[in-house]
Amino acid sequence: MVDTSSHQKAPEGPRYLPISEHGLIGDLRSVALVGTNGTIDWYCCPAFDCPSVFASILDADRGGSFELAASVPARTKQFYFPDTNVLITRFFTEDGVGEIQDFMPVSGESTEAERHRLIRRVLCVRGSVPFQARVAPRFDYGAQPHTMQMLGEVVVFQSMNTSLALTATVPVESDGPDVRADFKLAEGESAVFALDQVGGDVAPRGCPRFEAEEQFVATVAYWRRWLSASRYRGRWREMVHRSALTLKLLTYAPTGAIVAAPTTSLPEQYGGERNWDYRYVWVRDAAFCVYALLRLGFTGEAQAFVTFLTRHITPGDGRPSGPLQIMYGIDGRTDLPERELGHLEGHRGSAPVRVGNAAADQLQLDIYGALIDSVYLYDKWAQPISSDQWDDVCALVDWVCDHWDQPDEGVWETRGGRKKFLYSRLMCWVAIERAIRMAHRRGLPADVPRWRQCRDMIYRRIMQRSWSTTRRAFVQHEGGDVLDASVLMMPLAKFIAPTDPKWLSTLDALTDDLVSDSLVYRYDPQASPDGLRGDEGTFSICSFWYVEALVRAGRLDEARLAFEKMLTYANHVGLYAEEISHTGEQQGNFPQAFTHLALISAAFNLDRSLG
């Protein structure tokens, strides 16, 4: 019998858990971040880019959360159920061991998919453990009030735009607009909390223990079945597969879109202003996504993503051939207005909190190379592109030939004015070069003489104006001497031989200036002002690019050590935020797809080179 009497309150923890002290669960439409203390402190419903329901990671007082933990002092550990995205948080107390199994059932059936069910299954596995729960939603990033009604065994939280139903197998009581529960479990006993989006065709319904068990088993089976399609058999398989599982969690199933990260405004520096909304689809990530997915054998996901790109991003249906927008909503929308939420204090006081992203309006020429490279890879490794898709590619390449020599905001989306960045030129070269390859291999019609002339002009321009004789290195932009980690893509994109003397000299210069214990800074903001205050950490994707550049240069011992060091900066369940601070903390939006894509690529190429 479950004891529901009150118990000693657990000691107060810090107001904010570190970013890295979280695991991720999801249902291919949205995700939730679960802290190692058992609190869900980030959840947007019903989709990644919808307003939050729980956002205490951005404001401990106003953001809302779903707390669930042992109500006595406890040590905690968190891990994923093997080969799945089911998260287990364990509580070790004096009198017993309990655990929470957190997951979101993945359902293809339309009505159930609209339920967006989040299940928290609590078990006592040894002795006895008292627990306490508090469910405190704060709709629309904490800006919209809600009502709470207890209708029999169902609690309904209702705001103007969203309704959530909570059902539990233990008694809950009202606590203002929220609810709480205190209960004790003996060995072998369990309790279930289920949170559903309701309204329209989706009515509230309970989640009895047997159903929670069935959905747990089904969810485990789904993730294991999905992962079994992976062809990767090399070293570091566990980290590669965790990255793959994370990328799948960041996929929006209805359209095939993959978000850059599922969070907004997690700071790149505590107290700084580098806080951005990453819950959108960046064209830049396209080639990396397709490359990583195809390398591992996930052709279905690669096809869905390419379909999203060609449906929403390439020209046609009256859309202009350029300039393309650099990012899109998960449904393909182009309007992503940026605004600040002044009522939220930000993670650890790091304001502003932003939703939307004004960088959507920037000119970033590198996206053409990323997009066409992804189409090239898909055409080569998955299935041939259609005639309509080829017409779109031709229109894009023609636009690049006309416009590649413009200054732009560059790969890092700086807000310090447009420049003639090397990386932008490099990826324009990639766009034309990959299109020429496709035309030759498939015998497709194209103005190849013009394309070839333009491609070669870009090559000469980079070699002549982006090479610094004083630095003995390729530099960030024409007419400057600043080093930039984005040039690590030069050999990866096959622009320059990885053992070319100019490249090896560049690699040495980058190592001296931007690398710290295998971690790589994007650039020095003091030497190259980017229009923003404050510093930032090392960029994890650049650190994996560095590994790959070392691999291709034949410096395998250095590459392997750098890769192994990077693995130590992952969090306890193998996830990476965008950046790593000088003290080794994860910073920025979390987890970041780009980083996990680069991990897969680096592991694949390093493993292959090691033999």
C-alpha positions in Angstrom: 0.0 0.0 0.0 1.4 3.4 -0.9 1.9 5.7 2.1 0.8 9.3 1.1 1.5 11.0 4.5 3.8 14.0 4.5 7.5 13.6 4.9 10.6 15.6 5.7 11.4 18.1 2.9 14.5 17.5 1.0 17.3 20.2 1.5 17.1 23.2 -0.8 19.3 22.8 -3.9 20.9 25.5 -6.0 18.4 27.8 -7.9 19.9 26.6 -11.2 21.4 23.3 -12.1 24.4 23.6 -14.4 23.4 23.2 -18.1 25.2 19.9 -18.3 23.3 18.4 -15.4 20.4 17.4 -17.7 19.3 14.5 -19.8 16.9 14.8 -22.8 13.7 13.0 -23.6 11.3 13.5 -26.5 8.6 12.3 -28.9 10.0 13.6 -32.3 7.8 16.7 -31.9 9.2 18.3 -28.8 11.6 17.5 -25.9 11.9 18.0 -22.2 15.1 18.6 -20.2 15.3 16.5 -17.0 17.7 17.6 -14.3 19.8 15.2 -12.2 17.7 16.4 -9.3 14.6 14.9 -11.0 13.1 18.3 -12.1 11.8 18.9 -15.6 12.9 22.5 -16.1 12.4 22.9 -19.8 9.4 21.7 -21.9 7.7 23.3 -24.9 4.3 21.9 -26.0 3.3 20.7 -28.5 6.4 21.5 -30.6 10.0 22.5 -30.2 9.4 26.2 -31.1 6.1 26.6 -29.2 6.0 28.7 -26.0 7.3 26.9 -22.9 5.2 25.2 -20.3 8.2 24.6 -18.0 11.1 27.0 -18.2 12.7 27.2 -14.8 16.1 26.7 -16.5 15.5 30.3 -17.7 13.9 31.7 -14.5 13.8 29.6 -11.3 10.9 31.6 -9.9 8.7 32.5 -12.9 9.5 29.8 -15.5 7.6 26.8 -14.1 8.7 23.2 -13.5 7.7 19.6 -12.7 9.6 18.6 -9.6 9.8 15.0 -8.6 12.4 13.7 -6.2 13.1 11.8 -3.0 11.9 14.0 -0.1 14.9 13.1 2.1 18.6 13.7 1.4 19.8 11.6 -1.5 22.6 11.1 -3.9 21.5 11.0 -7.5 22.7 9.4 -10.7 21.3 9.6 -14.2 21.7 7.4 -17.2 19.9 6.3 -20.4 18.2 2.9 -20.5 20.7 1.2 -22.9 20.3 2.1 -26.6 17.3 4.3 -26.0 16.1 7.8 -25.2 14.4 6.7 -22.0 16.1 8.5 -19.1 16.6 7.0 -15.6 17.3 9.2 -12.6 18.2 7.2 -9.4 17.9 8.4 -5.8 20.1 6.8 -3.2 18.8 7.4 0.3 19.6 6.0 3.8 16.7 3.7 3.7 16.5 2.7 0.0 16.9 3.3 -3.7 14.3 4.8 -5.9 14.3 5.8 -9.6 12.3 7.8 -12.1 11.9 6.5 -15.6 11.2 9.6 -17.8 10.0 9.1 -21.4 7.6 10.4 -24.1 5.9 7.7 -26.0 6.6 7.9 -29.8 3.3 7.4 -31.5 2.6 7.5 -35.2 -1.2 7.4 -34.7 -2.5 10.9 -35.3 -4.8 11.2 -32.2 -2.2 9.8 -29.8 0.5 11.9 -31.4 -1.5 15.0 -30.6 -1.6 13.9 -26.9 2.1 14.6 -26.5 2.2 12.4 -23.4 5.0 12.8 -21.0 5.3 9.9 -18.5 7.2 9.9 -15.2 7.3 6.4 -13.7 8.5 6.2 -10.1 9.8 2.9 -8.7 11.3 1.9 -5.4 13.9 -0.8 -6.2 15.4 -1.3 -2.7 14.1 -0.6 0.8 11.7 2.3 1.0 11.9 5.9 -0.3 9.6 8.9 0.4 9.0 11.1 -2.7 7.5 14.5 -3.3 6.2 16.0 -6.5 5.1 19.5 -7.5 3.7 20.3 -10.9 3.8 24.0 -11.6 3.3 24.9 -15.3 3.8 28.5 -16.4 2.4 28.9 -19.9 3.8 31.1 -22.7 7.3 31.5 -21.1 5.6 32.3 -17.8 3.7 35.2 -19.2 0.2 33.7 -19.5 -2.0 32.9 -16.4 -3.7 29.6 -16.0 -6.5 28.0 -14.0 -6.3 24.6 -12.3 -9.3 22.3 -11.9 -9.3 19.0 -10.1 -11.9 16.9 -12.0 -12.0 13.6 -10.1 -8.7 11.9 -10.7 -7.7 14.3 -13.4 -6.1 17.7 -12.9 -6.5 20.2 -15.8 -4.2 23.2 -16.2 -5.8 25.6 -18.7 -4.4 28.7 -20.2 -5.7 30.8 -23.1 -4.0 28.7 -25.8 -3.0 25.4 -24.1 -4.5 22.8 -21.8 -2.6 20.1 -20.0 -4.1 17.2 -18.1 -2.2 15.5 -15.2 -3.1 12.1 -14.0 -1.4 10.3 -11.1 -1.7 6.9 -9.4 -1.1 8.7 -6.0 -3.3 11.4 -4.5 -2.4 15.0 -5.4 -3.6 18.1 -3.7 -3.9 21.7 -4.8 -1.2 24.2 -4.1 -2.6 27.5 -5.5 -2.5 27.2 -9.3 -0.3 24.1 -8.9 -0.5 20.6 -7.5 1.7 18.6 -5.2 2.0 15.1 -3.9 3.8 13.4 -1.0 4.0 9.6 -1.1 6.2 6.8 0.1 7.1 3.7 -1.9 8.3 0.3 -0.6 10.4 -2.1 -2.5 8.6 -3.2 -5.7 6.0 -0.5 -5.6 5.6 2.2 -8.2 3.7 5.4 -9.0 2.9 7.0 -12.3 2.5 10.6 -13.3 1.3 11.4 -16.9 1.0 14.8 -18.4 -1.0 15.1 -21.7 -1.9 18.0 -24.0 -5.7 17.9 -24.2 -8.3 19.6 -26.2 -10.0 19.1 -29.6 -10.2 15.4 -30.2 -7.8 14.6 -27.3 -9.7 14.0 -24.1 -8.1 13.6 -20.6 -7.5 9.9 -19.7 -5.6 8.2 -17.0 -2.4 6.3 -17.2 -2.6 3.3 -14.9 0.5 1.4 -13.9 -0.1 -1.4 -16.5 -0.4 1.1 -19.3 2.7 3.0 -18.2 4.6 -0.4 -18.2 3.3 -1.1 -21.7 4.3 2.3 -23.0 7.7 2.0 -21.4 8.3 -1.4 -23.1 7.0 0.0 -26.4 9.1 3.1 -26.2 12.3 1.1 -25.4 11.5 -1.2 -28.3 11.0 1.8 -30.7 14.4 3.3 -29.9 16.2 0.0 -30.1 14.6 -0.9 -33.4 15.5 2.5 -34.8 19.2 2.3 -33.6 19.5 -1.2 -35.0 19.6 0.3 -38.5 23.0 1.9 -37.7 25.8 0.5 -39.8 28.5 1.9 -37.6 30.8 -0.8 -36.1 33.9 1.2 -35.3 35.5 2.6 -32.1 33.6 4.8 -29.8 30.4 3.2 -30.9 28.5 4.1 -27.7 29.3 7.9 -28.1 28.5 7.8 -31.9 25.2 6.0 -31.2 24.3 8.4 -28.4 24.9 11.3 -30.8 22.7 9.5 -33.4 19.9 9.1 -30.8 20.2 12.7 -29.8 19.9 13.9 -33.5 16.8 11.7 -33.8 15.3 13.5 -30.7 16.0 16.8 -32.4 14.0 15.7 -35.5 10.5 17.1 -36.0 8.8 14.0 -37.5 5.9 15.8 -39.3 8.3 17.6 -41.7 11.7 15.9 -41.3 13.2 19.1 -40.0 16.1 18.9 -37.5 16.5 21.8 -35.0 19.9 23.2 -34.2 19.1 22.8 -30.5 15.9 22.4 -28.5 16.5 25.4 -26.2 16.7 29.1 -26.3 18.9 31.7 -24.6 21.1 29.3 -22.6 24.1 31.6 -22.2 27.4 31.3 -24.1 28.8 33.3 -21.1 27.2 33.7 -17.7 26.0 37.3 -17.4 26.7 38.0 -21.1 24.3 38.9 -23.9 25.2 36.0 -26.3 21.8 34.3 -25.8 20.0 33.0 -28.9 17.0 30.9 -29.9 18.2 27.7 -31.6 14.8 26.0 -32.0 14.9 26.4 -35.8 16.4 24.7 -38.9 19.7 26.1 -40.1 20.5 25.5 -43.8 24.1 25.4 -42.7 23.5 22.2 -40.8 22.1 20.5 -43.9 25.3 18.9 -45.3 26.5 17.8 -41.9 23.1 16.3 -41.1 22.9 14.4 -44.4 26.6 13.3 -44.2 26.3 12.0 -40.7 22.9 10.2 -41.2 24.0 8.5 -44.4 27.4 7.5 -42.9 25.5 5.7 -40.2 22.9 4.2 -42.5 19.9 6.3 -41.6 18.7 6.9 -45.2 15.1 7.5 -44.2 16.0 10.4 -41.9 18.4 11.8 -44.6 15.6 11.5 -47.2 13.1 13.3 -44.9 15.5 16.1 -44.3 16.4 16.6 -48.0 12.6 16.6 -48.7 12.2 19.3 -46.1 15.0 21.3 -47.7 13.8 21.0 -51.2 10.2 21.7 -50.3 10.8 24.8 -48.3 14.1 26.2 -49.2 15.2 25.6 -52.8 13.7 27.9 -55.5 10.5 27.1 -57.3 6.8 27.8 -57.0 7.4 31.5 -57.5 10.1 31.7 -54.8 13.2 33.7 -55.8 16.5 31.8 -56.4 18.3 33.9 -53.8 19.4 35.1 -51.5 18.0 32.2 -49.5 17.0 32.6 -45.9 19.6 31.1 -43.5 17.1 29.4 -41.2 13.5 28.3 -41.2 10.8 27.2 -38.8 10.3 23.5 -38.3 7.2 23.8 -40.5 9.1 25.7 -43.2 7.9 29.2 -42.2 10.2 32.1 -42.9 8.9 34.6 -40.3 11.0 34.3 -37.1 10.8 37.7 -35.5 13.2 38.1 -32.5 11.9 39.6 -29.3 13.2 39.8 -25.7 11.3 38.4 -22.7 12.0 41.0 -20.1 10.1 39.3 -17.3 12.5 36.3 -17.3 15.8 36.8 -15.5 17.7 34.3 -17.7 19.7 31.2 -16.7 21.7 32.2 -13.6 20.7 35.8 -14.3 22.0 35.8 -17.9 19.6 38.2 -19.6 18.2 38.8 -22.2 16.0 35.8 -22.9 15.2 35.9 -26.6 12.7 34.0 -28.7 12.8 34.2 -32.5 16.0 34.9 -34.3 16.9 38.1 -36.1 19.8 36.4 -37.8 17.2 34.9 -40.2 17.5 38.1 -42.2 21.3 38.0 -42.5 23.2 37.3 -45.7 25.3 34.2 -45.2 26.7 33.0 -48.5 28.1 29.7 -47.0 24.6 28.2 -46.8 24.6 27.6 -50.6 27.6 25.3 -50.3 26.0 23.4 -47.3 22.7 23.0 -49.1 24.1 21.8 -52.5 26.7 19.6 -50.8 23.8 17.9 -48.9 22.0 17.3 -52.2 25.2 16.0 -53.8 25.8 13.6 -50.9 22.2 12.4 -51.0 22.3 12.0 -54.8 25.5 10.0 -54.5 24.8 7.7 -51.5 21.0 7.5 -51.2 19.1 8.0 -54.4 19.3 10.2 -57.5 17.6 13.6 -57.2 14.7 14.4 -59.4 14.7 16.5 -62.5 12.8 19.3 -60.7 15.4 19.2 -57.9 18.2 19.5 -60.4 16.5 22.5 -61.9 16.5 24.0 -58.4 20.2 23.3 -58.0 21.0 25.0 -61.3 19.1 28.1 -60.3 21.0 28.2 -57.0 24.4 27.8 -58.6 23.6 30.4 -61.2 22.7 32.8 -58.4 26.0 31.9 -56.6 28.0 32.6 -59.7 26.4 36.1 -59.9 26.7 37.0 -56.2 29.6 35.1 -54.5 31.8 38.2 -54.2 29.6 40.1 -51.8 30.5 40.8 -48.2 28.2 39.0 -45.7 27.7 38.3 -42.0 29.6 35.0 -42.2 29.3 31.5 -40.7 29.3 32.9 -37.1 26.4 35.3 -37.7 28.4 38.2 -36.4 26.5 41.4 -35.7 29.6 43.6 -36.4 29.1 44.4 -40.1 29.6 42.5 -43.3 33.0 41.3 -44.5 34.5 39.2 -47.2 34.9 36.0 -45.2 37.0 33.2 -46.4 34.5 30.6 -45.2 31.7 32.2 -47.3 33.9 32.1 -50.4 35.0 28.5 -49.6 31.4 27.3 -49.4 30.4 29.1 -52.6 33.2 27.2 -54.3 31.8 24.0 -52.7 28.3 24.8 -54.1 29.6 25.1 -57.7 32.1 22.3 -57.5 29.5 19.8 -56.2 27.0 20.8 -58.8 29.7 20.2 -61.6 30.3 16.8 -60.1 26.6 15.9 -60.2 26.3 17.2 -63.8 29.2 15.1 -65.0 28.3 11.9 -63.1 24.7 12.0 -64.1 25.1 13.6 -67.5 22.7 16.4 -66.4 22.3 19.6 -68.5 24.2 22.6 -67.1 26.2 25.6 -68.1 29.3 23.8 -67.0 31.9 26.1 -68.8 30.5 29.1 -66.9 30.3 27.2 -63.6 33.9 26.0 -64.0 35.2 29.5 -64.8 33.4 30.9 -61.7 34.6 28.1 -59.5 38.2 28.6 -60.5 37.9 32.4 -60.0 36.8 31.8 -56.4 39.7 29.4 -55.8 42.3 31.9 -57.1 40.7 34.7 -55.0 40.9 32.7 -51.8 44.5 31.7 -52.5 45.6 35.3 -53.3 43.6 37.4 -50.9 42.8 35.2 -47.9 46.4 34.0 -47.4 48.4 36.1 -44.9 52.1 36.1 -45.6 52.7 37.6 -42.1 50.7 34.9 -40.3 51.7 32.1 -42.8 48.1 31.0 -42.6 44.7 31.4 -44.2 42.8 34.0 -42.3 39.2 34.9 -41.4 38.5 37.5 -44.1 40.2 39.4 -47.0 42.5 42.1 -45.9 42.9 40.9 -42.3 45.3 38.8 -40.2 42.7 37.3 -37.8 42.7 33.5 -37.5 39.3 31.7 -37.6 38.5 28.0 -36.8 36.1 27.9 -39.7 39.1 27.5 -42.1 39.4 24.0 -40.7 36.7 23.1 -43.2 39.1 23.8 -46.1 40.6 20.3 -46.3 37.3 18.7 -45.1 35.5 20.3 -48.0 38.3 19.1 -50.4 39.3 22.6 -51.3 42.9 22.1 -50.4 45.0 18.9 -49.9 45.3 18.2 -46.2 49.1 17.9 -46.5 49.5 21.1 -48.7 52.4 23.1 -47.1 50.1 26.2 -46.9 47.5 24.2 -45.1 49.9 22.5 -42.7 51.3 26.0 -41.8 47.7 27.2 -41.2 47.0 24.2 -39.0 50.1 25.0 -36.9 49.0 28.6 -36.6 45.5 27.6 -35.5 47.0 25.2 -33.0 49.1 28.0 -31.5 46.5 30.7 -31.4 43.0 29.1 -31.0 43.6 25.6 -29.5 43.6 25.0 -25.7 44.0 21.4 -24.6 42.3 20.1 -27.8 39.5 22.7 -27.4 39.2 25.2 -30.2 38.0 28.8 -30.0 36.1 30.2 -33.1 38.1 33.3 -33.2 39.4 36.0 -30.9 36.5 38.6 -30.4 39.1 41.2 -29.3 41.1 40.9 -32.5 37.9 40.6 -34.6 35.0 42.5 -33.0 31.7 40.8 -33.6 29.4 43.5 -32.4 28.7 41.8 -29.0 30.0 42.3 -25.5 31.8 39.6 -23.5 33.8 36.5 -24.2 32.8 33.0 -25.1 34.0 29.5 -24.5 35.6 27.1 -27.0 33.3 25.9 -29.8 32.7 22.2 -29.6 32.0 21.7 -33.3 35.4 23.4 -34.1 37.1 21.0 -31.7 35.8 18.0 -33.7 36.7 19.8 -37.0 40.2 20.1 -35.6 40.3 16.3 -34.9 39.3 15.6 -38.5 41.8 18.1 -39.9 44.6 16.3 -37.9 43.3 12.9 -39.2 43.5 14.1 -42.8 46.9 15.6 -42.3 48.1 12.1 -41.1 48.7 13.2 -37.5 46.7 10.3 -36.1 48.3 10.2 -32.6 47.5 13.9 -32.1 44.0 13.4 -33.5 43.2 10.4 -31.3 44.4 12.2 -28.2 42.4 15.3 -29.1 39.3 13.2 -29.7 39.6 11.3 -26.5 40.0 14.6 -24.6 36.9 16.0 -26.2 34.9 12.9 -25.1 35.8 13.8 -21.5 33.9 17.1 -21.9 30.6 15.4 -22.7 28.1 15.4 -19.8 27.2 12.3 -17.8 24.9 11.0 -20.5 27.1 11.9 -23.5 25.5 15.2 -24.5 27.2 18.4 -25.6 26.1 22.0 -25.4 27.4 24.5 -28.0 30.5 25.6 -26.0 32.8 24.7 -23.2 34.0 27.3 -20.7 37.6 27.7 -19.5 36.7 25.7 -16.4 35.2 22.9 -18.5 31.5 23.7 -18.0 29.0 23.3 -20.8 27.7 26.6 -22.1 25.1 27.7 -24.7 22.1 25.9 -26.0 21.9 22.2 -25.2 22.3 19.7 -26.7 23.5 21.1 -30.0 23.0 19.1 -33.1 26.0 20.6 -34.9 28.3 19.3 -32.2 26.9 15.8 -32.3 27.1 15.8 -36.1 30.8 16.8 -36.0 31.4 14.1 -33.4 30.0 11.4 -35.7 32.1 12.7 -38.7 35.3 12.9 -36.6 34.8 9.4 -35.1 34.0 7.9 -38.5 37.1 9.3 -40.2 39.4 8.8 -37.3 38.3 5.2 -36.9 38.7 4.5 -40.6 42.2 6.0 -40.7 43.3 4.0 -37.6 42.3 0.8 -39.5 
